[in-house]
C-alpha cells in the first residue's frame, strides 16, 4: 500500500480512537467521503495496525449502539424549537 494512504488511514484511526468521533465527523475533519473513512478504518487498518484496529472497532461499535439515542435527541430538539 502506498505510504500516503497508510498515513491517512493511521491519522483517521488515531483521531477516532482518541476523540471517539463518528465516521461522519471524521470524514468532515479529513475531507474524505464517509465511505472512504469507513473502508479505511474497518478493512484496511486491520492489515496495518491490529491493536489500533481493535480500539477503533470498539469506538465504532459504541457509536453504533448509541446512534438511535442521538437521532431521537436530535428529533426532540427539532420539535422543541418549533
MORADA-V614478 format. One line per field, one symbol per residue. ss: DSSP state (h for helix, s for strand, l for the rest). phi: phi as a letter, one per 20 degrees, with the letter a starting at -180 (. if undefined). A space follows every 10 residues. Layout:
ss=???
phi=???
//
This chain:
ss=llhhhhhhhh hhhhhhhhhl llhhhhhhhh lllhhhhhhh hhhhhhhhlh hhhhhhhhhh hhhhhhhhhh hhhhhhhhhh hl
phi=.fffffffff fffffffedm fefffffffe lcfffffffg eedffgeebf ffgfffffff fffffegfff fffffffgff ff
//
